Amino acid sequence: MDILFDTPIFGGRSLGVRGRAHAGRCRAVAEYTLHPGWTATLAGAELPAASSPAQIADLWLRHPGAEVRLRTGGGFDVLDVPEQPGLQALVRLERMGHRPGPVLAAAGRALFLVAPHTAETLPDLLYRTGWDDAALDLRCHGVGGSVPAPPTALTRWLRPPTPESAARPPEARLLLGTLAYACHRGVAGLVGRR
């Protein structure tokens, strides 16, 4: 693990357990930059496409504890719901045979990566599916937004990206009804049943 992409990390010196963990984190972040349309930032600096783990390790050494974020609006937008309804919707979608694409859990929220431009069309999608006047804790991150990504603290992949799902995230209309229903049930459960 001290050698990634056929080059020694950190000048070839032995890394030890903590160093190998750091190298694994660097490799994970480098993989984000390999997906077309995906833009990752570390300590506010945009990582160039096809960044090497060594480049990321160098940036992390200059900014220890930096948060990794994925920019939205390019290769994907993100539907953001509370974690518990998001988990329920994820199970339901998989039972129905839908592939939800990459899904993150971060700070009590479930983040579903969907096709770009969803943020622009979300009000219309909610209207067409009959959820426009419901009290939903459902947000969408589009152009100019970002979401945390592993290995940032309290962030993990519920469904990690594959080359296929990263290149073609699902259309929001395929997930929206199930997500809205799960969010609505979550709000009703908090308020009390009628």
C-alpha positions in Angstrom: 0.0 0.0 0.0 3.0 2.3 0.2 3.1 2.3 -3.6 0.1 3.6 -5.5 -0.2 3.9 -9.2 3.3 2.5 -9.5 5.0 5.4 -7.7 6.2 5.5 -4.1 4.2 7.8 -1.8 6.0 10.3 0.4 9.4 9.8 -1.4 9.5 6.0 -0.8 9.9 6.1 2.9 8.1 3.5 5.0 4.7 4.8 6.1 3.6 2.6 9.0 0.0 2.0 9.9 -1.1 5.6 10.1 0.8 6.5 7.0 -0.9 3.6 5.1 -4.3 4.9 6.2 -3.4 8.3 5.0 -2.2 6.9 1.7 -5.5 5.1 1.4 -7.4 8.3 2.0 -5.3 10.1 -0.6 -6.1 7.3 -3.1 -9.8 7.6 -2.4 -9.8 11.3 -3.0 -7.7 10.9 -6.2 -10.4 8.5 -7.5 -13.0 11.3 -7.3 -10.9 13.3 -9.7 -10.9 10.5 -12.3 -14.7 10.6 -12.8 -15.6 12.9 -15.7 -17.5 15.9 -14.5 -16.6 15.4 -10.8 -14.8 18.2 -9.1 -13.3 17.6 -5.6 -11.9 20.3 -3.3 -9.6 20.0 -0.4 -9.1 22.9 2.0 -11.0 25.1 -0.5 -8.5 24.3 -3.3 -9.9 22.6 -6.4 -8.1 19.4 -7.2 -7.1 19.1 -10.9 -8.6 16.3 -12.9 -6.7 13.0 -12.6 -4.9 14.2 -9.5 -2.3 11.7 -8.1 -2.4 10.5 -4.5 1.0 12.2 -4.1 -0.5 15.6 -5.1 -3.3 15.1 -2.6 -0.9 14.0 0.1 1.1 17.1 -0.4 -2.0 19.3 -0.1 -3.1 17.4 3.0 0.3 17.9 4.6 -0.1 21.7 4.1 -3.7 21.7 5.4 -4.1 19.0 8.0 -7.6 18.1 8.9 -9.0 19.6 5.7 -12.4 18.6 4.6 -12.9 16.9 1.2 -15.9 18.2 -0.7 -17.5 17.3 -4.0 -18.8 20.2 -6.1 -22.4 19.9 -7.4 -23.8 21.2 -10.6 -21.2 19.7 -13.0 -21.4 15.9 -13.2 -24.3 15.6 -10.7 -26.7 17.4 -8.4 -27.6 16.1 -5.0 -31.0 15.4 -3.4 -30.5 16.0 0.3 -33.0 14.4 2.9 -32.8 13.4 6.6 -30.8 10.2 7.0 -33.6 8.0 8.4 -36.1 8.7 5.6 -33.3 8.5 3.2 -32.4 5.0 4.4 -36.0 3.9 4.2 -36.3 5.3 0.7 -33.0 3.6 -0.3 -34.3 0.2 0.8 -37.7 0.7 -0.9 -36.0 1.8 -4.2 -33.8 -1.3 -4.2 -36.8 -3.6 -3.5 -38.6 -2.0 -6.5 -35.5 -2.8 -8.6 -34.3 0.8 -9.1 -30.6 1.6 -8.9 -30.4 4.8 -6.9 -26.8 5.6 -7.9 -24.2 6.9 -5.4 -25.6 7.8 -2.0 -23.7 9.5 0.9 -24.5 9.8 4.6 -23.2 13.0 6.1 -24.1 14.6 9.5 -27.5 13.1 9.8 -28.4 13.6 6.1 -28.7 11.2 3.1 -27.3 12.6 -0.1 -28.5 11.1 -3.3 -26.4 11.9 -6.4 -28.7 12.6 -9.3 -28.4 13.9 -12.9 -27.2 17.5 -13.3 -29.7 20.3 -13.6 -32.1 18.7 -11.1 -31.9 21.8 -8.8 -33.3 23.9 -11.7 -36.2 21.6 -12.4 -37.0 20.4 -8.8 -40.0 22.8 -8.3 -41.6 21.6 -11.5 -40.8 17.9 -10.7 -42.4 18.3 -7.2 -45.4 20.0 -8.8 -45.9 17.2 -11.4 -45.6 14.5 -8.8 -48.1 16.2 -6.4 -45.5 17.0 -3.7 -45.2 20.8 -4.2 -47.4 21.8 -1.3 -46.2 19.2 1.2 -43.9 20.1 4.1 -40.8 18.1 3.1 -37.3 18.3 4.5 -35.9 17.8 1.0 -33.2 20.1 -0.5 -31.3 20.0 -3.7 -27.7 21.1 -4.2 -26.9 22.3 -7.7 -24.6 24.7 -9.5 -22.3 26.5 -7.0 -23.0 24.0 -4.2 -20.9 21.2 -2.6 -21.3 18.3 -0.3 -18.8 16.6 2.0 -17.2 13.4 0.8 -15.4 10.5 2.5 -12.9 10.4 4.1 -14.3 13.6 5.8 -15.4 12.9 9.4 -19.0 11.7 9.9 -19.3 11.0 6.1 -19.6 7.6 4.5 -20.8 6.1 1.3 -24.1 4.2 1.6 -23.8 3.3 -2.0 -20.3 4.1 -3.4 -20.0 5.3 -7.0 -19.2 2.8 -9.7 -17.7 4.0 -13.0 -21.2 3.6 -14.5 -23.2 5.4 -11.8 -20.6 8.2 -11.6 -20.7 8.8 -15.3 -24.6 8.6 -15.5 -26.3 9.3 -12.2 -30.0 8.6 -12.2 -32.7 11.1 -13.2 -34.3 12.6 -10.1 -37.8 11.8 -11.3 -37.0 8.1 -10.7 -36.2 8.7 -7.0 -38.3 11.7 -6.1 -41.6 10.1 -5.4 -40.1 7.6 -3.0 -37.9 10.2 -1.3 -40.8 12.7 -0.9 -43.0 9.9 0.5 -40.4 8.9 3.0 -39.7 12.5 4.0 -43.4 13.2 4.4 -43.9 10.1 6.6 -40.9 11.3 8.7 -42.5 14.7 9.2 -45.9 13.1 10.1 -44.2 10.8 12.6 -42.6 13.8 14.3 -45.8 15.9 14.4 -48.1 13.0 15.5 -50.5 10.8 13.6 -54.0 12.1 12.7 
